[in-house]
Amino acid sequence: MRNYKDSDYALNRYSQGIVYKFSDGIVEITLEDYLRDNPDKTEQGLSL
């Protein structure tokens, strides 16, 4: 991969959550963040 370090894959490869890259910064959303912001959801309800 040509620009591996700049790729979305590289950002998400070893992160705890999902990493979103924007033009003005990078945001990581973890499972704990998601569940805290969505109290009606559970970890068991999210598993596939």
Steps between C-alpha positions, in 0.01 A plus 500: 500500500651823387401746777434245772562735794245746364234241420176443689599135536822592684309731734248228589737200502607511864248742650254413775206651314414633158712788375353769276735733315372847411672790328546677835578206729460138601228362730494156661172352623530209742230255600487663844443843340221363284326321788531805725335719233233237424376367836222298333761281324695211653821326402311174453251670267787618279671165446448324169 
